[in-house]
Amino acid sequence: MEPPDAGIGARGAPRLLWLALLLAVHPGVQAEVHLSVPSLVEAMQGEPVTLDCEVLGNPNQYVLEWFLTDRSGARRRLASAEYRNSKLQGSVDDPGSRSPPYQLDSQGRLVLAKVKVGDERDYGCVVKAGAAGTAEATASLRVFAKPEATEVAPNKGTLSVMDESAQEIATCTSRNGNPAPQISWYRDGQHLKVPMEMNQDRYMTSRTVREASGLLSLSSTLYLRLHKKDRNASFHCAAQYSLPSGQHGRLDSPAFHLTLHYPTEHVQFWLGSPSTTEGWVREGDSVHLLCQGDGSPSPEYTFFRIQNNEEHNVNVSLEGNLTLKAVRRDQSGVYGCRVEDYDAADEVQLAKTLELRVAYLDPLELSVEEQLPVFLNSSLTPIHCSAHGLPEPTLRWTKDSVPLADGPTLLLSDVTFDSAGTYLCEASTPTVPLLSRTRSFRLLVQGSPELKPLEMEPKPKDGWTEGDEVRLACSARGYPEPTLTWSQQGGTPAEPIGDTGWVSSILTLKVTGTLGREGVTCEASNVHGKASHIFHFGTVAPQMAQAGVAVMAVAVSVGLLLLVVAAFYCMRRKGRPGCCRRAEKGAPPPGEPELSHSGSERPEHTGLLIGGASGGTRSGSGGFGDEC
């Protein structure tokens, strides 16, 4: 192994001798030399690292060298530099020994670009300053690498809880980390304290492998003694790794479950199809019987029926269900299920039974036909409704959804037309919802029609006038259905009013004086009799009186129109003074002798004479043209 100064050799001897003479000439610089080097440098793989070597004491001249100590303890010089005239000049000894190569910066610091795990060594800095002495310090480089995602390989087989020793559960692997990670195990999120020593309850084994890259991979295998409570447990492992500055990280694996074999301890047997709390099912429904044992893997199930104290096998199932399609009443009885698990303890009850009760309800029977004709005001013999079913049904009578009586018998007395309609007998079983039946009959009440006249529309306040239009309505009921006729033509055919038993006819006509005296008759009739009603109109005003009023109104309107024309004429002639005034007073026109009013002369004649004279002198003038 070379000493720290072996790398200088014969080539460096004259240089050191010259440095020693220089220091002898300048005794004032012979101060003791010291170094400042970080003892520990931490970095993540791939990051650049700079190793600092600071020279203390301010020597004027010195030689600085970097050495690498390998795992065997041997030292190899990486770079050197000489400080002279306030400048440091250096070089790397073997640039090809690392990729990328080592570098030496202007301050004598060793630079490692993209540090790798293989760079995790001790790096020594040596400074020789002649008479000032020699100083040496070491920096330890520690490189961290985050491992890959944690992998877990669970046991894919079926593990028995009856095994009394620990069984292999899973192997957990953390690859390519530095330093080597630590692996821990968890069940349902809780840390499992697992020793490394083999025992019957739990332990684990570990194996660390250094990869070609220098990174470390760790695998851990867990062994546990299993119990039935582990059938739903969630397991996983986690790798804890270190980071610079005392930090830590953790990578959890995916969770996994185990497939366990454990014997049956409890058996359940129940009715899975829609049923009542008392266990009734309806006849015709599909019934599902479900059986479930808590053993694993799922055992085989045998279904049987007990008849005459003997078991009769019905079906064998691996899923634990039995379906009875369109179940019948004769399938009522005791059914059982047996779990075929030969690993179960002797005290475990592997068979369970239940009673299947099929509810049914036969069609109802009535003591009357679907249509029952009776006479008005008569009384009926009791009407019976019979129902057969299990559980025993209850009966109720209704008419138009209105309850009448409970029980199988219906009593009707003093029958009226209001008694007519549809009567319904309904049978139901309160303990079995939706199990019900109905049967009905229609009661037809025979008798002379009952008539119901309606008001006239419209109904005038001041009486009727000839020509008014009126709408008459007439309704009747009875059986057979009555016929409606009118004393006047134009009535509509009788039409039923809903489902009430009433029929109705409408007559629209114009009022006349004859109708006012005689009225309009509506008659309802069937084979049992007749009923009628007369619509009276009272006094009907003649239509002529109304015409005279109209003529008077026209005359008044014409008179007013003539007055307006006369006024307009006077306004046009107001340019001739006194024209209208003379005409109004009867004064003669200018230049004419005033006529005497004596003798037989009458104003009418005067007017005619004046008009004649004027007419002779004004040819072509008309009516009112130029009379003034």
C-alpha positions as CSV (number, residue, x, y, z in Angstrom):
1,M,0.0,0.0,0.0
2,E,1.3,3.4,-1.0
3,P,1.9,6.0,1.7
4,P,0.0,9.3,1.4
5,D,3.0,10.9,-0.4
6,A,3.9,8.0,-2.6
7,G,2.0,9.4,-5.5
8,I,4.3,12.4,-5.6
9,G,7.4,10.2,-6.5
10,A,10.6,11.5,-7.9
11,R,8.7,14.1,-9.9
12,G,7.4,15.8,-6.8
13,A,10.7,15.8,-4.8
14,P,12.3,18.9,-6.4
15,R,9.0,20.8,-5.9
16,L,8.8,19.9,-2.2
17,L,12.5,20.8,-1.7
18,W,11.9,24.1,-3.3
19,L,8.9,24.7,-1.0
20,A,11.0,23.8,2.1
21,L,13.7,26.3,1.1
22,L,11.1,28.9,0.5
23,L,9.5,28.4,3.9
24,A,13.0,28.6,5.5
25,V,13.7,32.0,3.9
26,H,10.2,33.3,5.2
27,P,10.1,32.0,8.8
28,G,7.0,34.2,9.4
29,V,4.7,31.8,7.5
30,Q,5.5,28.7,9.4
31,A,2.0,28.5,11.0
32,E,0.4,25.2,11.8
33,V,-2.0,24.0,9.0
34,H,-5.5,22.7,9.8
35,L,-8.4,21.3,7.6
36,S,-12.1,21.6,7.7
37,V,-13.7,18.5,6.1
38,P,-17.4,17.3,6.8
39,S,-17.1,13.9,8.4
40,L,-20.3,12.6,6.8
41,V,-21.9,13.5,3.5
42,E,-25.4,12.1,2.6
43,A,-27.0,12.1,-0.8
44,M,-29.6,10.3,-2.9
45,Q,-28.5,8.2,-5.7
46,G,-28.2,10.2,-8.9
47,E,-27.6,13.5,-7.2
48,P,-24.3,15.5,-7.5
49,V,-22.0,15.5,-4.5
50,T,-19.2,18.0,-3.6
51,L,-16.6,17.0,-1.0
52,D,-15.2,20.2,0.6
53,C,-11.6,20.4,2.1
54,E,-11.0,23.9,3.5
55,V,-7.4,24.7,4.5
56,L,-7.1,26.8,7.7
57,G,-4.1,28.8,8.9
58,N,-3.6,30.6,5.6
59,P,-0.3,29.0,4.4
60,N,1.1,30.7,1.3
61,Q,1.9,27.5,-0.4
62,Y,0.7,23.9,0.0
63,V,-0.1,20.8,-1.9
64,L,-3.6,19.3,-1.6
65,E,-4.4,15.7,-2.4
66,W,-7.6,13.5,-2.4
67,F,-7.5,9.8,-1.6
68,L,-10.1,7.1,-1.9
69,T,-10.1,4.3,0.7
70,D,-11.7,1.1,-0.7
71,R,-13.4,-1.6,1.3
72,S,-10.1,-3.5,1.8
73,G,-8.6,-0.4,3.5
74,A,-6.2,0.4,0.6
75,R,-5.9,4.1,-0.5
76,R,-5.7,5.4,-4.0
77,R,-5.1,9.0,-5.0
78,L,-7.8,10.6,-7.1
79,A,-6.6,14.1,-7.6
80,S,-4.0,16.7,-6.5
81,A,-3.5,20.4,-6.6
82,E,-0.8,23.0,-5.7
83,Y,-1.5,26.3,-4.2
84,R,1.0,29.0,-5.2
85,N,0.8,32.8,-5.8
86,S,-2.8,32.8,-4.4
87,K,-3.8,30.3,-7.1
88,L,-4.7,26.6,-6.9
89,Q,-3.9,24.4,-9.9
90,G,-4.7,20.7,-9.9
91,S,-5.7,17.7,-11.9
92,V,-7.4,14.3,-11.7
93,D,-5.0,11.4,-11.7
94,D,-7.2,8.8,-13.5
95,P,-10.2,10.4,-15.2
96,G,-11.3,7.1,-16.7
97,S,-11.7,5.3,-13.4
98,R,-15.2,6.6,-12.9
99,S,-18.1,7.5,-15.2
100,P,-18.7,10.4,-15.2
101,P,-15.1,11.1,-14.0
102,Y,-14.1,12.8,-10.8
103,Q,-13.7,16.6,-11.0
104,L,-11.6,19.1,-9.0
105,D,-13.0,22.6,-8.8
106,S,-11.1,25.9,-8.4
107,Q,-11.3,25.6,-4.6
108,G,-9.8,22.1,-4.4
109,R,-13.2,20.4,-3.8
110,L,-13.8,16.9,-5.1
111,V,-16.9,16.7,-7.3
112,L,-18.8,13.5,-8.0
113,A,-21.5,13.9,-10.6
114,K,-24.5,11.6,-10.4
115,V,-23.4,9.7,-7.3
116,K,-23.9,6.0,-7.2
117,V,-24.0,3.4,-4.5
118,G,-20.5,2.3,-5.5
119,D,-19.3,5.8,-4.5
120,E,-20.2,5.1,-0.9
121,R,-16.6,5.2,0.5
122,D,-14.3,7.2,2.7
123,Y,-12.5,10.1,1.0
124,G,-9.4,11.5,2.5
125,C,-8.0,15.0,2.1
126,V,-4.2,15.5,2.7
127,V,-2.6,19.0,2.8
128,K,1.2,19.4,3.0
129,A,2.5,22.8,3.8
130,G,6.2,22.3,4.4
131,A,7.3,23.7,7.7
132,A,3.7,24.5,8.5
133,G,3.1,20.8,8.7
134,T,0.8,18.2,7.2
135,A,-2.9,17.9,7.9
136,E,-5.3,15.1,7.0
137,A,-9.1,14.6,7.3
138,T,-11.6,12.0,6.0
139,A,-15.2,12.5,4.7
140,S,-17.5,9.5,4.6
141,L,-19.9,9.5,1.7
142,R,-23.2,7.7,2.3
143,V,-25.6,7.1,-0.7
144,F,-29.3,6.4,-0.3
145,A,-31.6,4.7,-2.9
146,K,-35.3,4.4,-2.6
147,P,-36.4,0.8,-3.2
148,E,-38.9,-0.2,-5.8
149,A,-42.6,-0.9,-5.0
150,T,-43.0,-3.6,-2.4
151,E,-44.2,-6.9,-3.8
152,V,-46.0,-9.6,-2.0
153,A,-46.7,-13.2,-3.2
154,P,-49.4,-14.8,-1.0
155,N,-49.9,-18.5,-0.6
156,K,-52.5,-19.4,-3.3
157,G,-53.4,-22.8,-1.8
158,T,-56.0,-23.7,0.8
159,L,-54.7,-23.5,4.3
160,S,-56.2,-25.5,7.1
161,V,-56.9,-24.1,10.5
162,M,-56.7,-27.7,11.8
163,D,-53.0,-27.7,11.3
164,E,-51.3,-27.2,14.6
165,S,-48.0,-25.7,13.2
166,A,-47.2,-22.4,11.5
167,Q,-47.8,-22.4,7.8
168,E,-46.3,-20.3,5.0
169,I,-48.5,-17.3,4.5
170,A,-46.7,-15.1,2.0
171,T,-43.3,-13.8,0.8
172,C,-42.6,-10.0,0.7
173,T,-39.9,-8.5,-1.5
174,S,-38.3,-5.0,-1.6
175,R,-35.8,-4.6,-4.4
176,N,-33.0,-2.2,-5.3
177,G,-32.7,-0.1,-2.2
178,N,-29.8,1.3,-0.2
179,P,-29.2,0.7,2.7
180,A,-31.1,-2.5,2.9
181,P,-34.8,-1.9,3.9
182,Q,-36.6,-3.5,6.8
183,I,-39.8,-5.5,6.2
184,S,-42.7,-5.8,8.6
185,W,-46.1,-7.6,8.5
186,Y,-49.6,-6.4,9.2
187,R,-53.0,-8.1,9.8
188,D,-56.1,-5.9,9.5
189,G,-53.8,-2.9,9.7
190,Q,-52.2,-4.0,13.0
191,H,-48.5,-4.7,13.1
192,L,-47.6,-8.3,13.7
193,K,-44.7,-8.8,16.0
194,V,-43.0,-11.7,14.4
195,P,-39.7,-13.2,15.7
196,M,-37.0,-14.6,13.5
197,E,-36.8,-17.8,15.6
198,M,-38.8,-20.8,14.3
199,N,-41.8,-21.8,16.5
200,Q,-45.3,-23.3,16.1
201,D,-47.2,-20.1,16.4
202,R,-45.4,-17.5,14.2
203,Y,-42.0,-16.5,12.7
204,M,-40.4,-15.1,9.6
205,T,-37.3,-15.6,7.6
206,S,-35.3,-12.9,5.7
207,R,-32.8,-12.9,2.9
208,T,-30.7,-10.0,1.6
209,V,-29.2,-9.9,-1.9
210,R,-26.8,-7.4,-3.4
211,E,-27.6,-6.8,-7.0
212,A,-25.1,-6.2,-9.8
213,S,-25.8,-2.5,-9.5
214,G,-24.7,-2.5,-5.9
215,L,-28.2,-2.0,-4.6
216,L,-29.7,-4.3,-2.0
217,S,-32.9,-6.4,-2.3
218,L,-34.6,-8.0,0.8
219,S,-37.2,-10.7,0.9
220,S,-39.1,-11.9,4.0
221,T,-41.4,-14.9,4.4
222,L,-44.1,-15.0,7.0
223,Y,-45.2,-18.2,8.8
224,L,-48.4,-18.3,11.0
225,R,-50.6,-20.8,12.7
226,L,-54.0,-20.0,11.4
227,H,-57.4,-19.8,13.1
228,K,-61.0,-19.5,11.8
229,K,-61.0,-15.8,12.7
230,D,-58.4,-15.3,9.9
231,R,-60.9,-16.2,7.2
232,N,-61.7,-12.6,6.5
233,A,-58.5,-11.1,7.7
234,S,-56.6,-8.7,5.4
235,F,-52.8,-9.1,5.3
236,H,-50.1,-7.0,3.8
237,C,-46.4,-6.1,4.3
238,A,-44.4,-2.9,4.3
239,A,-40.8,-2.0,3.5
240,Q,-39.3,0.8,5.7
241,Y,-36.2,2.5,4.1
242,S,-33.8,5.2,5.2
243,L,-33.3,8.7,3.7
244,P,-30.7,11.4,4.3
245,S,-30.9,13.5,7.5
246,G,-32.4,10.7,9.5
247,Q,-35.6,10.6,7.5
248,H,-37.5,7.4,6.7
249,G,-40.0,6.2,4.1
250,R,-42.4,3.3,3.8
251,L,-43.8,1.4,0.9
252,D,-46.9,-0.8,1.6
253,S,-47.7,-3.8,-0.5
254,P,-51.3,-4.6,-1.8
255,A,-53.5,-6.3,0.7
256,F,-54.4,-10.0,0.3
257,H,-56.7,-12.6,1.8
258,L,-56.1,-16.3,2.5
259,T,-58.2,-19.2,1.5
260,L,-58.8,-21.2,4.6
261,H,-60.2,-24.6,5.3
262,Y,-62.2,-24.8,8.5
263,P,-65.0,-27.2,9.6
264,T,-68.7,-26.2,10.0
265,E,-69.7,-25.0,13.4
266,H,-73.2,-23.5,12.7
267,V,-75.9,-24.2,10.2
268,Q,-78.7,-21.8,9.2
269,F,-81.9,-22.9,7.2
270,W,-84.5,-20.3,6.3
271,L,-87.2,-19.4,3.8
272,G,-85.8,-17.0,1.2
273,S,-88.9,-16.3,-0.9
274,P,-91.5,-13.7,0.0
275,S,-93.3,-14.9,3.1
276,T,-95.1,-13.7,6.1
277,T,-93.7,-13.7,9.6
278,E,-95.7,-16.8,10.4
279,G,-94.0,-18.6,7.5
280,W,-96.9,-18.7,5.0
281,V,-96.3,-18.6,1.3
282,R,-98.9,-18.3,-1.4
283,E,-99.9,-21.2,-3.6
284,G,-98.5,-20.7,-7.1
285,D,-95.5,-18.7,-6.0
286,S,-91.9,-19.9,-6.4
287,V,-90.4,-20.8,-3.0
288,H,-86.7,-20.7,-2.2
289,L,-85.3,-22.6,0.7
290,L,-81.8,-21.5,1.7
291,C,-79.3,-23.4,3.7
292,Q,-75.9,-22.1,4.8
293,G,-73.1,-23.6,6.9
294,D,-70.1,-21.6,8.1
295,G,-67.5,-24.1,7.0
296,S,-64.9,-23.6,4.2
297,P,-64.7,-24.6,1.5
298,S,-68.5,-24.7,1.0
299,P,-69.7,-28.1,1.8
300,E,-72.4,-30.2,0.0
301,Y,-76.0,-29.7,1.1
302,T,-78.7,-32.3,1.1
303,F,-82.4,-31.2,1.2
304,F,-85.0,-33.6,2.5
305,R,-88.7,-33.7,3.4
306,I,-90.1,-35.5,6.5
307,Q,-93.2,-37.5,5.9
308,N,-94.5,-40.1,8.3
309,N,-91.4,-39.6,10.4
310,E,-89.2,-40.6,7.6
311,E,-86.7,-38.5,5.6
312,H,-87.2,-38.4,1.8
313,N,-84.3,-36.8,-0.1
314,V,-85.5,-33.9,-2.4
315,N,-82.3,-32.5,-3.8
316,V,-78.5,-32.2,-3.4
317,S,-76.9,-28.8,-3.9
318,L,-73.5,-27.2,-3.7
319,E,-74.9,-23.7,-3.5
320,G,-77.3,-24.4,-0.6
321,N,-80.6,-23.5,-2.2
322,L,-83.7,-25.4,-3.2
323,T,-86.4,-23.9,-5.4
324,L,-90.0,-25.2,-5.5
325,K,-91.6,-23.6,-8.6
326,A,-95.4,-22.9,-8.5
327,V,-95.7,-24.5,-5.0
328,R,-98.8,-26.5,-4.4
329,R,-100.9,-26.9,-1.2
330,D,-99.9,-30.5,-1.0
331,Q,-96.3,-29.5,-0.7
332,S,-96.8,-28.1,2.8
333,G,-94.9,-29.9,5.5
334,V,-91.5,-30.1,7.2
335,Y,-88.4,-29.7,5.2
336,G,-84.8,-30.2,6.3
337,C,-81.2,-29.4,5.2
338,R,-78.1,-31.3,6.1
339,V,-74.5,-30.1,5.7
340,E,-72.2,-32.8,4.6
341,D,-69.0,-31.8,6.5
342,Y,-67.0,-34.7,7.8
343,D,-64.4,-32.5,9.5
344,A,-67.0,-30.9,11.8
345,A,-66.9,-31.7,15.5
346,D,-69.3,-34.4,16.8
347,E,-71.2,-31.9,18.9
348,V,-72.1,-29.7,15.9
349,Q,-75.7,-29.9,14.7
350,L,-75.3,-30.2,10.9
351,A,-79.1,-30.6,10.1
352,K,-81.8,-28.0,10.5
353,T,-85.6,-28.2,9.7
354,L,-88.4,-25.8,9.1
355,E,-92.2,-26.0,8.3
356,L,-93.4,-24.8,5.0
357,R,-97.0,-23.6,5.1
358,V,-98.7,-23.0,1.7
359,A,-101.6,-20.7,1.9
360,Y,-104.4,-21.0,-0.7
361,L,-107.9,-19.6,-1.4
362,D,-110.3,-21.3,-3.7
363,P,-112.7,-19.4,-6.0
364,L,-115.8,-18.0,-4.1
365,E,-119.3,-19.4,-4.5
366,L,-122.5,-17.3,-4.4
367,S,-126.0,-18.5,-3.7
368,V,-127.4,-16.3,-6.6
369,E,-126.6,-15.9,-10.2
370,E,-124.6,-13.0,-11.6
371,Q,-127.8,-11.0,-12.3
372,L,-130.6,-11.0,-9.7
373,P,-133.9,-9.4,-10.7
374,V,-136.3,-8.4,-7.8
375,F,-139.4,-6.3,-7.4
376,L,-139.5,-2.8,-6.0
377,N,-140.2,-2.7,-2.2
378,S,-139.6,-6.5,-1.8
379,S,-137.4,-8.3,0.6
380,L,-134.7,-10.9,-0.4
381,T,-133.9,-14.2,1.0
382,P,-130.3,-14.1,2.6
383,I,-127.5,-14.3,0.0
384,H,-124.6,-16.5,0.9
385,C,-120.9,-16.3,-0.1
386,S,-118.8,-19.4,0.5
387,A,-115.0,-19.3,0.7
388,H,-112.5,-22.2,1.3
389,G,-108.9,-21.6,2.0
390,L,-106.0,-21.8,4.5
391,P,-105.5,-19.9,6.7
392,E,-109.3,-19.4,7.0
393,P,-110.3,-16.3,5.1
394,T,-112.5,-13.4,6.3
395,L,-115.5,-12.2,4.2
396,R,-116.8,-8.7,3.6
397,W,-119.7,-7.4,1.4
398,T,-119.4,-4.0,-0.3
399,K,-121.5,-2.0,-2.9
400,D,-119.7,0.6,-4.9
401,S,-116.7,0.3,-2.5
402,V,-118.9,1.1,0.5
403,P,-118.8,-1.6,3.2
404,L,-122.2,-3.3,3.9
405,A,-121.6,-6.3,6.2
406,D,-118.9,-8.7,7.4
407,G,-119.4,-12.4,7.1
408,P,-120.7,-14.8,4.5
409,T,-124.4,-13.6,4.6
410,L,-125.9,-10.5,3.0
411,L,-129.5,-9.4,4.0
412,L,-131.6,-7.0,1.9
413,S,-135.1,-5.8,2.8
414,D,-137.5,-3.1,1.4
415,V,-135.7,-3.0,-1.9
416,T,-135.7,0.4,-3.6
417,F,-134.3,1.6,-6.9
418,D,-131.3,2.8,-4.8
419,S,-130.6,-0.8,-3.9
420,A,-129.9,-1.6,-7.5
421,G,-126.2,-2.1,-8.4
422,T,-123.3,-4.4,-8.1
423,Y,-122.6,-6.2,-4.8
424,L,-119.2,-7.6,-4.2
425,C,-118.1,-10.4,-1.8
426,E,-114.4,-10.2,-1.0
427,A,-112.4,-12.9,0.8
428,S,-109.0,-12.2,2.2
429,T,-106.4,-13.6,4.6
430,P,-104.9,-10.9,6.9
431,T,-101.9,-13.1,7.7
432,V,-101.1,-13.5,4.0
433,P,-101.0,-10.2,2.2
434,L,-102.2,-10.2,-1.5
435,L,-104.0,-13.5,-1.1
436,S,-107.7,-12.5,-1.8
437,R,-110.6,-13.3,-4.2
438,T,-113.8,-11.6,-5.1
439,R,-117.2,-12.6,-6.5
440,S,-120.1,-10.2,-7.5
441,F,-123.7,-10.1,-8.6
442,R,-125.8,-7.4,-10.1
443,L,-129.2,-6.6,-8.4
444,L,-131.9,-5.5,-10.9
445,V,-134.9,-3.8,-9.2
446,Q,-138.1,-4.2,-11.3
447,G,-140.9,-1.6,-11.0
448,S,-142.7,1.2,-12.6
449,P,-140.3,4.0,-13.7
450,E,-139.3,6.8,-11.3
451,L,-139.2,10.1,-13.2
452,K,-137.0,13.1,-12.3
453,P,-137.6,16.2,-14.4
454,L,-134.8,18.8,-14.6
455,E,-135.2,22.6,-14.8
456,M,-135.7,24.4,-18.1
457,E,-132.7,26.2,-19.5
458,P,-132.5,29.1,-19.8
459,K,-135.2,30.2,-17.4
460,P,-136.1,33.9,-18.2
461,K,-136.8,36.3,-15.4
462,D,-139.6,38.3,-17.2
463,G,-141.5,35.3,-18.7
464,W,-141.4,33.6,-22.0
465,T,-141.8,35.2,-25.5
466,E,-142.8,33.4,-28.6
467,G,-139.7,32.3,-30.5
468,D,-137.5,31.8,-27.4
469,E,-135.4,28.6,-27.4
470,V,-135.6,26.3,-24.4
471,R,-133.8,23.1,-23.5
472,L,-135.8,20.5,-21.5
473,A,-134.2,17.5,-19.7
474,C,-136.0,14.5,-18.3
475,S,-134.5,11.5,-16.4
476,A,-136.0,8.2,-15.3
477,R,-134.9,4.9,-13.8
478,G,-136.5,1.5,-13.4
479,Y,-136.1,-2.1,-14.7
480,P,-136.6,-2.9,-17.5
481,E,-134.9,0.3,-18.5
482,P,-137.7,2.8,-19.2
483,T,-138.4,4.5,-22.5
484,L,-138.6,8.3,-22.5
485,T,-141.0,10.1,-24.9
486,W,-141.9,13.7,-25.4
487,S,-145.2,15.3,-26.5
488,Q,-143.2,17.3,-29.0
489,Q,-140.8,16.0,-31.6
490,G,-137.1,16.4,-31.4
491,G,-136.1,14.6,-28.2
492,T,-132.8,12.7,-28.1
493,P,-132.8,9.0,-27.5
494,A,-132.5,8.0,-23.8
495,E,-128.9,7.5,-22.7
496,P,-127.6,6.0,-19.4
497,I,-126.1,8.5,-16.9
498,G,-122.9,6.7,-15.8
499,D,-123.6,3.5,-13.8
500,T,-126.4,5.0,-11.6
501,G,-129.4,3.3,-13.3
502,W,-130.8,6.5,-14.6
503,V,-131.4,7.3,-18.3
504,S,-131.9,10.8,-19.7
505,S,-133.4,12.5,-22.8
506,I,-133.1,16.1,-23.9
507,L,-135.6,18.2,-26.0
508,T,-134.7,21.5,-27.5
509,L,-137.5,23.6,-29.1
510,K,-138.9,27.2,-29.6
511,V,-141.6,28.5,-27.3
512,T,-145.0,29.2,-28.9
513,G,-148.3,30.4,-27.5
514,T,-149.7,26.9,-27.8
515,L,-146.9,25.5,-25.7
516,G,-147.7,28.2,-23.2
517,R,-151.2,26.9,-22.9
518,E,-150.6,23.2,-23.1
519,G,-147.0,22.7,-21.9
520,V,-144.6,19.9,-22.9
521,T,-145.0,16.4,-21.5
522,C,-142.1,13.9,-20.7
523,E,-143.2,10.3,-20.2
524,A,-141.2,7.3,-18.9
525,S,-142.7,3.8,-19.4
526,N,-141.8,0.2,-19.1
527,V,-143.7,-3.1,-18.8
528,H,-144.6,-2.2,-15.2
529,G,-146.1,1.2,-15.7
530,K,-145.7,4.8,-16.7
531,A,-144.8,8.1,-15.1
532,S,-145.0,11.6,-16.7
533,H,-144.3,15.2,-16.1
534,I,-145.6,18.4,-17.8
535,F,-143.3,21.4,-18.3
536,H,-145.4,24.6,-18.0
537,F,-144.3,27.9,-19.5
538,G,-147.0,30.2,-18.1
539,T,-148.0,33.3,-20.1
540,V,-146.1,33.6,-23.4
541,A,-145.9,37.2,-24.7
542,P,-146.8,37.5,-28.5
543,Q,-144.0,38.2,-30.9
544,M,-146.1,41.2,-32.6
545,A,-145.8,43.4,-29.6
546,Q,-142.1,43.2,-29.9
547,A,-142.4,44.1,-33.6
548,G,-144.5,47.3,-32.8
549,V,-141.8,48.4,-30.5
550,A,-139.3,48.0,-33.2
551,V,-141.4,50.0,-35.7
552,M,-141.6,52.9,-33.2
553,A,-137.9,52.8,-32.7
554,V,-137.4,53.1,-36.4
555,A,-139.8,56.0,-36.7
556,V,-138.1,58.0,-34.0
557,S,-134.8,57.4,-35.6
558,V,-136.1,58.8,-39.0
559,G,-137.5,61.9,-37.3
560,L,-134.2,62.6,-35.7
561,L,-132.5,62.2,-39.0
562,L,-134.8,64.8,-40.7
563,L,-134.2,67.3,-38.0
564,V,-130.4,66.9,-38.5
565,V,-130.8,67.5,-42.2
566,A,-132.9,70.6,-41.7
567,A,-130.4,72.1,-39.3
568,F,-127.6,71.4,-41.8
569,Y,-129.6,73.2,-44.6
570,C,-130.0,76.3,-42.5
571,M,-126.4,76.4,-41.8
572,R,-125.6,76.4,-45.5
573,R,-128.0,79.3,-46.2
574,K,-126.8,81.5,-43.4
575,G,-125.0,83.8,-45.9
576,R,-128.4,85.2,-47.0
577,P,-129.8,87.3,-44.2
578,G,-133.2,86.5,-43.0
579,C,-133.7,83.6,-45.3
580,C,-134.5,81.0,-42.8
581,R,-136.2,83.5,-40.5
582,R,-138.7,84.6,-43.2
583,A,-139.3,81.0,-44.0
584,E,-140.0,80.3,-40.4
585,K,-142.2,83.4,-40.0
586,G,-144.0,83.1,-43.4
587,A,-142.8,86.6,-44.6
588,P,-143.1,87.3,-48.3
589,P,-140.0,87.6,-50.4
590,P,-138.6,91.1,-51.3
591,G,-140.5,92.9,-54.1
592,E,-143.7,90.8,-53.6
593,P,-146.9,92.3,-52.2
594,E,-147.8,91.1,-48.8
595,L,-150.9,88.9,-49.1
596,S,-153.9,89.4,-47.0
597,H,-155.0,86.8,-44.6
598,S,-158.7,87.7,-44.9
599,G,-161.4,85.8,-46.7
600,S,-160.8,82.3,-47.8
601,E,-157.0,82.6,-48.2
602,R,-155.3,79.9,-46.1
603,P,-151.6,79.6,-45.2
604,E,-151.4,76.4,-47.1
605,H,-152.5,78.0,-50.3
606,T,-150.1,80.8,-49.8
607,G,-147.3,78.5,-49.5
608,L,-148.3,76.8,-52.7
609,L,-148.5,80.1,-54.6
610,I,-145.1,81.2,-53.4
611,G,-143.7,77.9,-54.4
612,G,-145.2,78.1,-57.8
613,A,-143.9,81.6,-58.5
614,S,-140.5,80.6,-57.5
615,G,-140.6,77.5,-59.5
616,G,-141.3,79.5,-62.6
617,T,-138.3,81.7,-62.3
618,R,-135.6,79.1,-61.1
619,S,-135.3,76.3,-63.6
620,G,-133.2,73.3,-62.7
621,S,-133.4,74.0,-58.9
622,G,-134.5,71.0,-56.8
623,G,-136.1,70.3,-53.5
624,F,-134.2,72.5,-51.1
625,G,-131.9,74.2,-53.6
626,D,-132.5,77.9,-53.6
627,E,-135.8,78.6,-52.0
628,C,-134.7,81.8,-50.3
